[in-house]
Amino acid sequence: MKYIIVILIFTVILMGQRLKIILDEKSNEPMLVGIAVRTDIMKSPYGEWYAQEYEGYDLDYDLASASKDFLDNIDVQIYLGTWCEDSRREVPRFFKILDEIGWSKNQIEMIMLDRNKTSGYGLEKDKNIHHVPTFIVSKERQEIGRIVETPIETLEDDLFNILIGDPPEPNYEDWSTGWK
């Protein structure tokens, strides 16, 4: 009976797994693919770059604080690749901003992509994800702006501008503004 319970628990855990570690054929490093939470990138082998960027980021506290008044019904989807230098730099910095303004972890969805920009769950489909990281900010489930790859000004500036209704336009010829 104990074995059946152990097998059942193990099966439930495995079926609930929505994050995979696969080998990046280009770098020969492990890469995360699927649906993640922040603690997934805070542990080895990703934790070193996460901690370095998080701790080393010189946050504009005044601008981050000004964003606090605009958080009602706001959610963020973060599409990133653990293989991507821009993701390794910008995502920890973005989390530092979110921590400063008191963003609820329930308002954040983090989708890990492989080099083909796929998650294995189709969450990136119809989202126009062509550069990572991509931070999609939504209000009441409607996209109100995004930061693609690197901020236009700073992460704090771009996030604040999105929240007040003046989102920056990403600098890409292949960028589609179908969400506006």
N, C-alpha and C positions, 0 to 999 in steps of 0.2 A: 504494500500500500504506500509506504514511504517513497519508493522508487517512482511510482506513478505520479505522486504529487510533485516530486522533484522534476520529472520529465515534463509535466504539465506547466510548471512555473518556467522552466527553461524555454519551452516552446512559446509561451506567451511573451517572454522577454525578447526572443529572437523575432517573432512576428511583429512586435512593436518597434523594432529597430528601423529607424528611418534614415540612418546615417551609415555610410560605408566608408571604409578606408581602402583605397586602391592605390596601386603603384603608378606613379606618373612616369610614363615611358620616356619622356624627354629628359627629366632630371633624375630619374631613378629614386625619387623621394616619395614618401607616402602622401596621398592627397585625400581630403575629405570630400565626399559627394553625397548630397541628400539634404535633409532637414536637420539643422543643428541648433544648439543653444550656445551662448557665449562661453560657457565653461569648456566646451569641446575644443576651442582654439586657445584656451588658457593653459592647457596641459601639453606635455611633450608629445611631439617634437615642435609644436607650434608656439608654445608658451614663451619661448625666448624672444621671438620677434614681437609677440603680442605685448609682453611686459616692457620691452625696450621702447616701443612706440607710445604705449599708454603713458608710462611714467615720464618719458622725455618730451611729451607734447606740451608746448607753452600755450595753454588755454586762455582765450579772451573771456574772462569770467563775467565782465559786464555785459557783453553781447550774449553770452550763453544765458545769463540770468534774465535778460530781456525776453528771451524765447518762452520762459515759463508761463506767461500769460496766454499763450496761444495753443496749449496742448490738448484742449478738450476735443475728444473724438478723433484724435490723431494716432495713426499707426505707421510703422515703418517696416518695409521689406528690404532686407540687405542681401544682395546677390554678390557672392564673392568666390574667389578661388584661392585656396591655400598655396597654390603654385605661383600666384601673381604678386609681384613686388608692390604694385599699387594697392592691392587688397591688404597686403601685410602692413603697409604704412597707414592707409586711411581708415580702415575698420577699427583698429584699437583707438585711434584718435577720436573717431566718431562716438565710440562707446564712452570715452572720457567726457565728452560733451553731454551725452545722454545721462550719465551718472550725475553730472553737475546740476542739470536741470530737473532731476528727479523723475526721469522717464520710467514708466513701469515696464518691467520685463515682459509683461503680458501684451504690450503694445508693439513688440518687436518680433519679426519673423526673419530667420536667417537661413538662406538657401545657399548651399555649397555647390559650386559648379565645377565640372571638369574643363579641360581645355577647349572642348567643343561647345561650351556654355550650356551644358545640360545637367540636370540634377538627378535624372532617373525617375522623377515623379511628374514631370511635365509642368511644374510650377512656373517655369520660365517661359512657357509657351504663350504667345501673344503679348509678351511684356517688352518686346524690342530690346532685349539684353544683348548687346554686342561688344561692350567693354565692361570690365569689372575693376573695382567694385561699382555696383549701381545701387544707390540708396533711393528707394521709391517712397515718398511721403504721401499718405492718403488721409483724407478727412471723410468720415462716414463712408468708408470703402470706395471713395472716388479719388483717383490720383490728382494731387494738387501740385506736384513738382518732383524733380529728381536731381540727384547729383550723380554724374557719370564719370567714373574713373578718377578724376581729380576735381577739386572745387574750382569754380571760376574766380572767386575771391579767396575766402577761407571757408572751412567747413562751417564755422559759426555764422559767418555772413550769409552763406548760401542757404543754410537751414532756416535762419531767421527770415530771409527774404521769401522763402517758400511758405513759411508759416503765416506771414502777413499778406500773402497773395501776390507777390511779385517774384515768381521763380526765375532763376537764371536759365538761359538756353545753353545746353551743352555744345561744345565746340566741334561738332562732327558733321561732315557733309552728309553722311548716311543717317543722320538723326531724323527721326520722324516725330512730329509733335501731335500725333493723333490723339493723345490724351487730353489736350487742351480744349 
